[in-house]
Amino acid sequence: MNPESVDVTAGLGGFLAFFLLAVALYFLMRNMNVRLRRMSYREEQEAAAAEGQSTQDSPDSAAQRGDSSQGPDLG
């Protein structure tokens, strides 16, 4: 038996499948990057708001400001 030399390639169908997967991966990574940045930004904003809230609500800061609405009225 004499085996014939046959070239087997993916052809146009293989190229298109690979190209579509690459494009889908690009859009998925782009979307994930946007969502991670948005989540990071929101966490920073919440941390800053919580820090601002905690300094406003502490009794020491109210006493330093002379704010009588924070805490008991002694006068």
VMD Tcl script that builds the backbone (N, CA, C; Angstrom):
set m [mol new atoms 225]
animate dup $m
set s [atomselect $m all]
$s set {name element resname resid chain x y z} {
  {N N MET 1 A 0.835 -1.186 0.000}
  {CA C MET 1 A 0.000 0.000 0.000}
  {C C MET 1 A 0.877 1.246 0.000}
  {N N ASN 2 A 0.475 2.177 -0.769}
  {CA C ASN 2 A 1.191 3.434 -0.901}
  {C C ASN 2 A 0.306 4.556 -0.368}
  {N N PRO 3 A 0.602 5.069 0.851}
  {CA C PRO 3 A -0.240 6.150 1.390}
  {C C PRO 3 A -0.049 7.417 0.575}
  {N N GLU 4 A -1.147 8.051 0.302}
  {CA C GLU 4 A -1.096 9.297 -0.453}
  {C C GLU 4 A -0.806 10.463 0.486}
  {N N SER 5 A -0.104 11.408 0.008}
  {CA C SER 5 A 0.183 12.602 0.790}
  {C C SER 5 A -1.019 13.540 0.688}
  {N N VAL 6 A -1.678 13.755 1.808}
  {CA C VAL 6 A -2.869 14.598 1.820}
  {C C VAL 6 A -2.643 15.731 2.817}
  {N N ASP 7 A -2.799 16.951 2.359}
  {CA C ASP 7 A -2.713 18.108 3.243}
  {C C ASP 7 A -4.084 18.371 3.835}
  {N N VAL 8 A -4.135 18.402 5.158}
  {CA C VAL 8 A -5.394 18.683 5.848}
  {C C VAL 8 A -5.229 20.019 6.555}
  {N N THR 9 A -6.071 20.963 6.227}
  {CA C THR 9 A -6.015 22.287 6.849}
  {C C THR 9 A -7.393 22.647 7.385}
  {N N ALA 10 A -7.398 23.637 8.235}
  {CA C ALA 10 A -8.663 24.090 8.808}
  {C C ALA 10 A -9.484 24.854 7.777}
  {N N GLY 11 A -8.827 25.526 6.896}
  {CA C GLY 11 A -9.516 26.238 5.835}
  {C C GLY 11 A -10.209 27.492 6.316}
  {N N LEU 12 A -11.105 27.958 5.523}
  {CA C LEU 12 A -11.830 29.193 5.810}
  {C C LEU 12 A -12.733 29.037 7.038}
  {N N GLY 13 A -13.365 27.895 7.183}
  {CA C GLY 13 A -14.245 27.668 8.338}
  {C C GLY 13 A -13.493 27.729 9.658}
  {N N GLY 14 A -12.324 27.131 9.706}
  {CA C GLY 14 A -11.503 27.181 10.917}
  {C C GLY 14 A -11.045 28.588 11.225}
  {N N PHE 15 A -10.650 29.314 10.186}
  {CA C PHE 15 A -10.225 30.702 10.388}
  {C C PHE 15 A -11.370 31.549 10.914}
  {N N LEU 16 A -12.551 31.404 10.330}
  {CA C LEU 16 A -13.697 32.204 10.779}
  {C C LEU 16 A -14.079 31.863 12.215}
  {N N ALA 17 A -14.050 30.590 12.568}
  {CA C ALA 17 A -14.375 30.195 13.944}
  {C C ALA 17 A -13.376 30.804 14.923}
  {N N PHE 18 A -12.088 30.720 14.604}
  {CA C PHE 18 A -11.056 31.283 15.465}
  {C C PHE 18 A -11.203 32.800 15.562}
  {N N PHE 19 A -11.474 33.456 14.441}
  {CA C PHE 19 A -11.630 34.910 14.420}
  {C C PHE 19 A -12.826 35.342 15.270}
  {N N LEU 20 A -13.952 34.651 15.156}
  {CA C LEU 20 A -15.138 34.999 15.943}
  {C C LEU 20 A -14.900 34.783 17.438}
  {N N LEU 21 A -14.184 33.724 17.788}
  {CA C LEU 21 A -13.850 33.506 19.198}
  {C C LEU 21 A -12.933 34.616 19.720}
  {N N ALA 22 A -11.994 35.046 18.905}
  {CA C ALA 22 A -11.092 36.121 19.314}
  {C C ALA 22 A -11.853 37.432 19.504}
  {N N VAL 23 A -12.780 37.731 18.608}
  {CA C VAL 23 A -13.577 38.955 18.727}
  {C C VAL 23 A -14.461 38.892 19.976}
  {N N ALA 24 A -15.076 37.741 20.225}
  {CA C ALA 24 A -15.917 37.579 21.417}
  {C C ALA 24 A -15.084 37.745 22.689}
  {N N LEU 25 A -13.880 37.194 22.695}
  {CA C LEU 25 A -13.002 37.330 23.857}
  {C C LEU 25 A -12.620 38.789 24.074}
  {N N TYR 26 A -12.356 39.510 23.005}
  {CA C TYR 26 A -12.011 40.926 23.116}
  {C C TYR 26 A -13.146 41.707 23.782}
  {N N PHE 27 A -14.382 41.491 23.318}
  {CA C PHE 27 A -15.513 42.221 23.884}
  {C C PHE 27 A -15.793 41.802 25.325}
  {N N LEU 28 A -15.614 40.545 25.644}
  {CA C LEU 28 A -15.809 40.101 27.029}
  {C C LEU 28 A -14.775 40.725 27.966}
  {N N MET 29 A -13.533 40.775 27.551}
  {CA C MET 29 A -12.487 41.369 28.388}
  {C C MET 29 A -12.708 42.875 28.551}
  {N N ARG 30 A -13.138 43.520 27.481}
  {CA C ARG 30 A -13.421 44.958 27.557}
  {C C ARG 30 A -14.558 45.237 28.535}
  {N N ASN 31 A -15.615 44.433 28.456}
  {CA C ASN 31 A -16.757 44.592 29.344}
  {C C ASN 31 A -16.348 44.328 30.799}
  {N N MET 32 A -15.537 43.296 31.024}
  {CA C MET 32 A -15.099 42.984 32.380}
  {C C MET 32 A -14.246 44.116 32.945}
  {N N ASN 33 A -13.384 44.688 32.117}
  {CA C ASN 33 A -12.534 45.780 32.562}
  {C C ASN 33 A -13.381 46.989 32.974}
  {N N VAL 34 A -14.406 47.313 32.199}
  {CA C VAL 34 A -15.287 48.438 32.528}
  {C C VAL 34 A -16.009 48.169 33.843}
  {N N ARG 35 A -16.516 46.961 34.015}
  {CA C ARG 35 A -17.237 46.630 35.250}
  {C C ARG 35 A -16.333 46.662 36.475}
  {N N LEU 36 A -15.099 46.176 36.350}
  {CA C LEU 36 A -14.172 46.209 37.480}
  {C C LEU 36 A -13.797 47.635 37.848}
  {N N ARG 37 A -13.603 48.484 36.850}
  {CA C ARG 37 A -13.306 49.884 37.150}
  {C C ARG 37 A -14.480 50.550 37.842}
  {N N ARG 38 A -15.695 50.271 37.368}
  {CA C ARG 38 A -16.889 50.856 37.974}
  {C C ARG 38 A -17.047 50.374 39.414}
  {N N MET 39 A -16.800 49.090 39.652}
  {CA C MET 39 A -16.926 48.543 40.991}
  {C C MET 39 A -15.880 49.167 41.915}
  {N N SER 40 A -14.656 49.327 41.432}
  {CA C SER 40 A -13.601 49.943 42.224}
  {C C SER 40 A -13.955 51.391 42.558}
  {N N TYR 41 A -14.489 52.113 41.585}
  {CA C TYR 41 A -14.878 53.507 41.806}
  {C C TYR 41 A -15.975 53.601 42.852}
  {N N ARG 42 A -16.963 52.705 42.769}
  {CA C ARG 42 A -18.055 52.720 43.752}
  {C C ARG 42 A -17.553 52.394 45.149}
  {N N GLU 43 A -16.618 51.454 45.261}
  {CA C GLU 43 A -16.069 51.115 46.573}
  {C C GLU 43 A -15.327 52.304 47.170}
  {N N GLU 44 A -14.577 53.019 46.326}
  {CA C GLU 44 A -13.872 54.197 46.820}
  {C C GLU 44 A -14.856 55.265 47.282}
  {N N GLN 45 A -15.934 55.463 46.529}
  {CA C GLN 45 A -16.932 56.461 46.902}
  {C C GLN 45 A -17.633 56.076 48.205}
  {N N GLU 46 A -17.966 54.782 48.352}
  {CA C GLU 46 A -18.624 54.326 49.580}
  {C C GLU 46 A -17.689 54.443 50.774}
  {N N ALA 47 A -16.411 54.151 50.573}
  {CA C ALA 47 A -15.444 54.271 51.666}
  {C C ALA 47 A -15.293 55.738 52.080}
  {N N ALA 48 A -15.243 56.618 51.094}
  {CA C ALA 48 A -15.118 58.036 51.408}
  {C C ALA 48 A -16.375 58.539 52.108}
  {N N ALA 49 A -17.545 58.078 51.676}
  {CA C ALA 49 A -18.791 58.494 52.311}
  {C C ALA 49 A -18.879 57.936 53.731}
  {N N ALA 50 A -18.448 56.697 53.906}
  {CA C ALA 50 A -18.473 56.104 55.246}
  {C C ALA 50 A -17.489 56.821 56.166}
  {N N GLU 51 A -16.339 57.196 55.642}
  {CA C GLU 51 A -15.359 57.933 56.434}
  {C C GLU 51 A -15.915 59.299 56.815}
  {N N GLY 52 A -16.549 59.954 55.888}
  {CA C GLY 52 A -17.158 61.252 56.175}
  {C C GLY 52 A -18.306 61.118 57.153}
  {N N GLN 53 A -19.096 60.070 57.021}
  {CA C GLN 53 A -20.221 59.818 57.919}
  {C C GLN 53 A -19.721 59.507 59.326}
  {N N SER 54 A -18.656 58.721 59.444}
  {CA C SER 54 A -18.173 58.340 60.765}
  {C C SER 54 A -17.557 59.527 61.489}
  {N N THR 55 A -16.913 60.434 60.768}
  {CA C THR 55 A -16.347 61.601 61.446}
  {C C THR 55 A -17.433 62.589 61.827}
  {N N GLN 56 A -18.528 62.630 61.090}
  {CA C GLN 56 A -19.619 63.538 61.436}
  {C C GLN 56 A -20.437 63.000 62.602}
  {N N ASP 57 A -20.576 61.706 62.725}
  {CA C ASP 57 A -21.432 61.122 63.741}
  {C C ASP 57 A -20.721 60.842 65.063}
  {N N SER 58 A -19.419 60.996 65.128}
  {CA C SER 58 A -18.730 60.677 66.379}
  {C C SER 58 A -19.039 61.749 67.420}
  {N N PRO 59 A -19.207 61.370 68.687}
  {CA C PRO 59 A -19.534 62.346 69.741}
  {C C PRO 59 A -18.420 63.353 69.961}
  {N N ASP 60 A -17.163 62.938 69.758}
  {CA C ASP 60 A -16.054 63.860 69.959}
  {C C ASP 60 A -16.105 65.013 68.963}
  {N N SER 61 A -16.401 64.702 67.718}
  {CA C SER 61 A -16.446 65.764 66.717}
  {C C SER 61 A -17.631 66.688 66.962}
  {N N ALA 62 A -18.729 66.150 67.484}
  {CA C ALA 62 A -19.884 66.989 67.792}
  {C C ALA 62 A -19.563 67.915 68.957}
  {N N ALA 63 A -18.827 67.422 69.941}
  {CA C ALA 63 A -18.460 68.246 71.087}
  {C C ALA 63 A -17.472 69.338 70.676}
  {N N GLN 64 A -16.564 68.998 69.767}
  {CA C GLN 64 A -15.596 69.989 69.318}
  {C C GLN 64 A -16.270 71.101 68.526}
  {N N ARG 65 A -17.323 70.765 67.793}
  {CA C ARG 65 A -18.040 71.770 67.016}
  {C C ARG 65 A -19.030 72.546 67.874}
  {N N GLY 66 A -19.348 72.024 69.050}
  {CA C GLY 66 A -20.356 72.659 69.877}
  {C C GLY 66 A -21.752 72.373 69.373}
  {N N ASP 67 A -21.922 71.281 68.688}
  {CA C ASP 67 A -23.209 70.899 68.102}
  {C C ASP 67 A -24.053 70.222 69.179}
  {N N SER 68 A -25.141 70.860 69.579}
  {CA C SER 68 A -25.974 70.291 70.638}
  {C C SER 68 A -26.961 69.253 70.121}
  {N N SER 69 A -27.114 69.148 68.801}
  {CA C SER 69 A -28.033 68.156 68.276}
  {C C SER 69 A -27.441 66.760 68.312}
  {N N GLN 70 A -26.136 66.652 68.508}
  {CA C GLN 70 A -25.468 65.370 68.607}
  {C C GLN 70 A -25.196 65.114 70.100}
  {N N GLY 71 A -25.946 64.234 70.696}
  {CA C GLY 71 A -25.705 63.893 72.096}
  {C C GLY 71 A -26.676 64.587 73.023}
  {N N PRO 72 A -26.506 64.366 74.341}
  {CA C PRO 72 A -27.452 64.910 75.325}
  {C C PRO 72 A -27.247 66.409 75.521}
  {N N ASP 73 A -28.325 67.068 75.892}
  {CA C ASP 73 A -28.283 68.501 76.159}
  {C C ASP 73 A -28.018 68.695 77.640}
  {N N LEU 74 A -26.846 69.231 77.954}
  {CA C LEU 74 A -26.439 69.385 79.356}
  {C C LEU 74 A -26.694 70.796 79.888}
  {N N GLY 75 A -27.165 71.651 79.083}
  {CA C GLY 75 A -27.249 73.039 79.494}
  {C C GLY 75 A -28.605 73.500 79.601}
}
mol reanalyze $m
mol bondsrecalc $m
mol representation Tube
mol addrep $m
